[in-house]
Amino acid sequence: MWRNYLTIAWRNIIKNGVFSAINIFGLAVGLMSCILIMLFVREESGFDRWLKDSDRLVRMHTAYIKADGPSFLTVRSAGMMMPAVRDYAKNEIEDGVRLIPFGMTVRKGEDAFDETLTMADGSFFNIFDLPFVHGDANSSFTKPLDTIISEKMALKYFGRTDVIGETLTLCCLRDNTVPMTISGVIKDLPQATHLDLDILVYLQPEIFAENDSVLNTWTSVNVYTYFKMRPGVSVAQLQERLTYWVNNESQFRDSMSDFSSDGAEKKQASDFMQHKLMAVPDLHLQARKDAGNMGDLSPMGDQKMISTFVIVAVLILLIACINFMNLATARASQRAREVAMRKVLGASRGQVALQFLAEAVAIVMISLLFALVAVELVLPLYNQALGRELTFELFNDLPMLFSLLAVALLVGLGAGLYPALYLSRYLPGHILKSNKSGESGATAKLRTALVVIQFATSIGLVISTAVVFSQTNFVKSIDVGYVSDNKLILNVGVARNNLESLKQQLVNLPEISSVVYSSEAPTQDNENSTFFKLMENIDGQTANEGQIFNYHNVGYGFFEAYEVNPIAGRLFSQNHGADKLAAPQQANEQVNHASVVINQSALKKLGLNDPQQAIGLTLFSQNILQDYPFELKIVGVIPDIYFRSVKFDVRPSIYMLNPQRFRVASLSFKTDDIPKLLKDIEEVWKNNVPMQPINLSFLSGMMAAQYESEVTEAKLFSAFSVLAILVACLGLYGLAAFTAERRTKEIGIRKIMGARVQDIVTLLIWQFSKPVLIANLIAWPISIYAMTYWLQSFPYRIDLLWLLPICLVTGALTLLIAWLTVGGNAAKVARANPIKALRTE
């Protein structure tokens, strides 16, 4: 019986080559989309689940709560928190560890490379049980500066992995080179991890002795803190315990007095600063909501993006299934007599239905083979677009193999169920006595409804793609408030002792017009925030009422180089010696003085409307230069500028001049000979910092990199949308060909009665234009609602009125595509000789 079913299925596939090709290609595209999405989703959702006891690992995140503005969010925490929480919650926590990643130059002989090192407490391997290639956790990581490297790093520097006892030179810690003896080699971590641990160094607290903001702090958040919970303890239980400790028993609660306004009602510490725990396997997809603008150890995933593409893949597959159902029911007239004869010869309705289901499954299996080939061909481009290294080894991946077979079977049954039930219900007597097809008006209406669903789905995808592209281009084109053209950003953090010499030599290059220093360049915003108090009364407000402001350190000429002009007051000038922050010359000085420039958002936060009114006012802070108190005179007000991506709001910011914090140089150039420019800059760098490789980037590239994920999402979205339209048009083409074939005699009679080719083409095109127009009317309101909701997550977005022209243009394009799809068949039939159409067969 099954052999007979398969033989008939194969004969029908060959006999109806065009329609079979449409079904197979459409289903192959849908299955290919599903496979590609499955590969991506599986990796994204599997991050860090390979870690031993991953369900017991958590990380602490921090949020400063601001009543008058957006909260400051970060996935990092204060250096004092880990040992304090670990010791307090001994019943819930086995151990904890702090990670401190930072960029550093690593040298071996004459070779030097910029690497990311991660310093960690000695308890690291109690938390993360990573496999060793050489050495072990008990002996390889026991004392300060013990260094563990990955296989990849061992091969990079030594060409082999057995490198215990070998030495690399670290440049520089506290301005000194430090030899690092390798004590162990771990296996390369899987790609599906948020950890970046190619070089792991045992934490030596003395390294940070001069910087209390790293380890010896309750409020400054500069480390990544992890805990391993005891068996049976849940994240919720530990979170409750942590919050109680912060509010009632921690040393941390005492520092919260700085955050209360004078005379304000006393609040709990957690009202100002919250500590949230998140399971390590959830970090990749969920940490984004806690990260703010700070980022993580590695690029974070996006749960919304995953959900979106899963929906898109399902929709494409649905469109392909609708094609199958439409074409199967449309061609029922050619198989009605076959069904009738089978029933006359004794076949039951169940057997007939089973035959058609078997045919549907066979077509899907053939489609699956084509889809597998397509995945192999497309995967390199897909990886390039995603920036991943996804692999597809089907026969070495049994879960994936069985999943695909299950999906194919489900699709085959789902797509073939209605045609099977529809065709198997034919009554032999009704079909054979008058040679009828048995098709009812209800079936034709169902096909029309399915076409509407197809095109409504496709139109919705195209509209969404257009909105995503428009929003991405909009945020990239927003005026950021400064001139970014012809700017190079040079990392000078490793050249602190040679800054003046370096600057002078760079300025002397004929291609360079200016060199200015700052703590960070645009796009490198590190979320620096601290507490400032306004010293004067303003419009009846209480003096000394403190608020948290973002702050940046910039050098002389910074604003001039970026063509930022003050709207009141002046900018920093060497003619005013009091502008610069500096440590007091005498130990008994009570208060120190310096100047600051504020932006318009800070002006508003201070309760001022007139920029001129702020000039001369004084802010007080004790956290901007070690623990020295400073009175900061406001000397200028500038417009808001976007130090970070416009995906985030502009924050109230204060700009100060503190040379101790300079880490980058902004180089303005005036030449088109870029290779010579870069060569000259590198020569100057080698003369001043011979031990360190240069780290130089174009500001334009750095700005573009802020939107890489959005651009990638838009490109992939557009690719899947094109596939959806292609599959829908293939189905429309098949239906148009079949309709034209069925109406051959009608068209012949119309031509004999005087109809022109143009009239017949218009008739057939209009028949298929109606469902496309209805699909537009359905898709537009749904798409507008969905995209309006999506756009709400952007502080700066396209005008919602743009959605209407986008819908109109999309509707016109889909209608044009439908006309071109149907028009070819219609013109071919309309030009045929009517005698042939009316000839009796």
ABEGO torsion letter per residue (X at the ends): XAAAAAAAAAAAAAABAAAAAAAAAAAAAAAAAAAAAAAAAAAAAABGAABBGAAABBBBBBBBBBAAEBBBBBABBBAAAAAAAAAABAAABABBBBBBBBBBBBBBEABBBBBBBBBBBAAAAAABBBBBABEBAAAABABBGBBBBBAAAAAAAAGBABABGBBBBBOBBGGBBBBBBBABBBBBBBABBABBAABBBBBBAAAAAABAAAABBAABBABBBBBBBBBGBBAAAAAAAAAAAAAAABAAAAAAAAABBBGBBBBBAAAABBBBBBBAAAAAAAAAAAAEAAEBABBBBBAAAAAAAAAAAAAAAAAAAAAAAAAAAAAAAAAAAAAAAAAAAGBBAAAAAAAAAAAAAAAAAAAAAAAAAAAAAAAAAAAAAAGBBBBBBAAABAAAAAAAAAAAAAAAAAAAAAAAAAAAABBAAAAAAAGBAGBBAAAAAAAAAAAAAAAAAAAAAAAAAAAAAAAAAAAAABBAGBBABGBBBBBAAAAAAAAAAAAAAAAABAABABBBBBABBBGABAGBBBBBBBABBBGGBBBGBBBBBBBBBBBBGAAAAAGBBBABEBBBBAABAAABBBBBABAABABBBBBBBBBAAAAAAAGBABAAAABGBBBBBAAABEABBBBBBBABBBBBBBABBAABBBBBBBBBBBAAABABBBBBBBBABAAAAAAAAAAAAAAABAABBBBBBBAAAAAAAAAAAAAAAAAAAAAAAAAAAAAAAAAAAAAAAAAAAAAAAAAAAAAAAGBBAAAAAAAAAAAAAAAAAAAAAAAAAAAAAAAAAAAAABABBBBAAAAAAAAAAAAAAAAAAAAAAAAAAAAAAAABBAAAAABBX
